[in-house]
Amino acid sequence: MEHADFRPVRESKTTITELMIPSYANFGGKVHGGILLSLMDKVAYACASKHAGTYCVTASIDSVDFLAPVEVGELVSMKASVNYVGHTSLVVGIRVASENVKTRVVKHTNTSYFTMVAFDDDHKPAKVPGLILETRDEVRRFVETMKRRELSKQNRKTVNSIKKPMQLESYNELLKTERCLVKTTGEHMG
Ligand SMILES: CC(C)(COP(=O)(O)OP(=O)(O)OC[C@H]1O[C@@H](n2cnc3c(N)ncnc32)[C@H](O)[C@@H]1OP(=O)(O)O)[C@@H](O)C(=O)NCCC(=O)NCCS
């Protein structure tokens, strides 16, 4: 592959900052998780399409754990960078932080990984440029993502293997210490 097919991480780094306005609040007065997810999807798209030079779609999101609530009036910043590239997919890491402008306290609310797939003009997955890793952190993130992808693959296999139909008695055994009551009439489940 020619060097021209590679692009440095720094060229597609993207940050968005948005004020959390009252219409973003849920019934508890905090910001809806969905508002943050939508912003994360936008920044992931911006970062991925800058690297790929094409339109991209979101293929999957590797876990979103909200570590702290976000308040109306805070400034939320999302920092995105390409952590890994495959053939047609790329993984964008997003770090989300929320700042109270009066106290200047900054909370880290989550870090998530969006897998985006580049599309050509015929809406088919398109090859993305390789990644030039210029810092130790960039190398570490690339390798961590390789490992995370491997774990996800194994996890998917395990989940698929437990999706096979089971006798109800086997479920009863698994559920006996859980907080549920099985009220079926005993037919096979699948
Ligand atoms: C994502 C999508 C393009 C994958 O299609 P596909 O037929 O599985 O394509 P391929 O098998 O050629 O995979 C393309 C790449 O996506 C990756 N990929 C596919 N599904 C994935 C998933 N669930 N998670 C992570 N990566 C995935 C593959 O590993 C492959 O990566 P690589 O080329 O770097 O090796 C397709 O499922 C799609 O269009 N989904 C809808 C996406 C969308 O509309 N998102 C917006 C939300 S509404």
Ligand as a Chemical Component Dictionary entry (heavy atoms), coordinates in Angstrom:
data_LIG
# 
_chem_comp.id                   LIG 
_chem_comp.type                 NON-POLYMER 
_chem_comp.pdbx_formal_charge   0 
_chem_comp.three_letter_code    LIG 
# 
loop_
_chem_comp_atom.comp_id 
_chem_comp_atom.atom_id 
_chem_comp_atom.alt_atom_id 
_chem_comp_atom.type_symbol 
_chem_comp_atom.charge 
_chem_comp_atom.model_Cartn_x 
_chem_comp_atom.model_Cartn_y 
_chem_comp_atom.model_Cartn_z 
_chem_comp_atom.pdbx_ordinal 
LIG C1  C1  C 0 -23.026 -2.024 9.106  1  
LIG C2  C2  C 0 -23.332 -2.696 7.796  2  
LIG C3  C3  C 0 -22.866 -1.837 6.645  3  
LIG C4  C4  C 0 -22.529 -4.009 7.745  4  
LIG O1  O1  O 0 -22.932 -4.687 6.596  5  
LIG P1  P1  P 0 -22.329 -6.109 6.231  6  
LIG O2  O2  O 0 -23.071 -6.675 5.093  7  
LIG O3  O3  O 0 -22.194 -6.919 7.487  8  
LIG O4  O4  O 0 -20.938 -5.690 5.675  9  
LIG P2  P2  P 0 -19.583 -6.471 5.763  10 
LIG O5  O5  O 0 -19.762 -7.881 6.229  11 
LIG O6  O6  O 0 -18.900 -6.214 4.444  12 
LIG O7  O7  O 0 -18.810 -5.688 6.916  13 
LIG C5  C5  C 0 -18.295 -4.412 6.682  14 
LIG C6  C6  C 0 -17.452 -4.024 7.871  15 
LIG O8  O8  O 0 -18.324 -3.739 8.965  16 
LIG C7  C7  C 0 -17.928 -4.483 10.102 17 
LIG N1  N1  N 0 -19.140 -4.787 10.845 18 
LIG C8  C8  C 0 -20.289 -5.297 10.354 19 
LIG N2  N2  N 0 -21.188 -5.425 11.344 20 
LIG C9  C9  C 0 -20.588 -4.981 12.475 21 
LIG C10 C10 C 0 -20.997 -4.859 13.825 22 
LIG N3  N3  N 0 -22.215 -5.214 14.225 23 
LIG N4  N4  N 0 -20.127 -4.366 14.713 24 
LIG C11 C11 C 0 -18.890 -3.998 14.332 25 
LIG N5  N5  N 0 -18.442 -4.074 13.055 26 
LIG C12 C12 C 0 -19.284 -4.572 12.156 27 
LIG C13 C13 C 0 -17.260 -5.721 9.549  28 
LIG O9  O9  O 0 -16.365 -6.286 10.495 29 
LIG C14 C14 C 0 -16.514 -5.138 8.363  30 
LIG O10 O10 O 0 -15.333 -4.497 8.816  31 
LIG P3  P3  P 0 -13.979 -4.512 7.959  32 
LIG O11 O11 O 0 -14.331 -4.270 6.519  33 
LIG O12 O12 O 0 -13.170 -3.384 8.528  34 
LIG O13 O13 O 0 -13.350 -5.839 8.175  35 
LIG C15 C15 C 0 -24.840 -3.035 7.620  36 
LIG O14 O14 O 0 -25.238 -3.943 8.629  37 
LIG C16 C16 C 0 -25.708 -1.802 7.687  38 
LIG O15 O15 O 0 -25.854 -1.080 6.705  39 
LIG N6  N6  N 0 -26.317 -1.553 8.868  40 
LIG C17 C17 C 0 -27.156 -0.376 9.049  41 
LIG C18 C18 C 0 -26.279 0.800  9.501  42 
LIG C19 C19 C 0 -27.108 2.025  9.771  43 
LIG O16 O16 O 0 -27.988 2.357  9.022  44 
LIG N7  N7  N 0 -26.765 2.681  10.874 45 
LIG C20 C20 C 0 -27.472 3.846  11.296 46 
LIG C21 C21 C 0 -28.365 3.509  12.438 47 
LIG S1  S1  S 0 -30.036 3.508  11.950 48 
# 
loop_
_chem_comp_bond.comp_id 
_chem_comp_bond.atom_id_1 
_chem_comp_bond.atom_id_2 
_chem_comp_bond.value_order 
_chem_comp_bond.pdbx_ordinal 
LIG C1  C2  SING 1  
LIG C2  C3  SING 2  
LIG C2  C4  SING 3  
LIG C2  C15 SING 4  
LIG C4  O1  SING 5  
LIG O1  P1  SING 6  
LIG P1  O2  DOUB 7  
LIG P1  O3  SING 8  
LIG P1  O4  SING 9  
LIG O4  P2  SING 10 
LIG P2  O5  DOUB 11 
LIG P2  O6  SING 12 
LIG P2  O7  SING 13 
LIG O7  C5  SING 14 
LIG C5  C6  SING 15 
LIG C6  O8  SING 16 
LIG C6  C14 SING 17 
LIG O8  C7  SING 18 
LIG C7  N1  SING 19 
LIG C7  C13 SING 20 
LIG N1  C8  SING 21 
LIG N1  C12 SING 22 
LIG C8  N2  DOUB 23 
LIG N2  C9  SING 24 
LIG C9  C10 SING 25 
LIG C9  C12 DOUB 26 
LIG C10 N3  SING 27 
LIG C10 N4  DOUB 28 
LIG N4  C11 SING 29 
LIG C11 N5  DOUB 30 
LIG N5  C12 SING 31 
LIG C13 O9  SING 32 
LIG C13 C14 SING 33 
LIG C14 O10 SING 34 
LIG O10 P3  SING 35 
LIG P3  O11 DOUB 36 
LIG P3  O12 SING 37 
LIG P3  O13 SING 38 
LIG C15 O14 SING 39 
LIG C15 C16 SING 40 
LIG C16 O15 DOUB 41 
LIG C16 N6  SING 42 
LIG N6  C17 SING 43 
LIG C17 C18 SING 44 
LIG C18 C19 SING 45 
LIG C19 O16 DOUB 46 
LIG C19 N7  SING 47 
LIG N7  C20 SING 48 
LIG C20 C21 SING 49 
LIG C21 S1  SING 50 
# 
